[in-house]
Amino acid sequence: ADLWSVGAISFQLVTWKNTFHWNNQIQATALLALPAVVIMLKFICFGSVLR
């Protein structure tokens, strides 16, 4: 196990709250991938403006 998973489990044990709030794997993937997609699109668009 890695340190991130230990932190997530510890948070749940201490606060009695879920670390993440999603209902299924599809929703989790969409929520986690969205920031990366936005950053990538900004990079692509900004790069094309500079040319």
KACOR-V37046 format. One line per field, one symbol per residue. ss: DSSP state (~ for helix, > for strand, _ for the rest). psi: psi as a letter, one per 20 degrees, with the letter a starting at -180 (. if undefined). burial: + if it has 16 or more other ideal C-beta (glycine too) atoms within 10 Angstrom, else -. Layout:
ss=???
psi=???
burial=???
//
This chain:
ss=__~~~~~~~~~~~~~_________~~~~~~~~~~~~~~~~~~~~~~~~~~_
psi=qrhghgggggghhgikqqhqnrhrhggggghhhghhgggghgggghhhhh.
burial=---------------------------------------------------
//
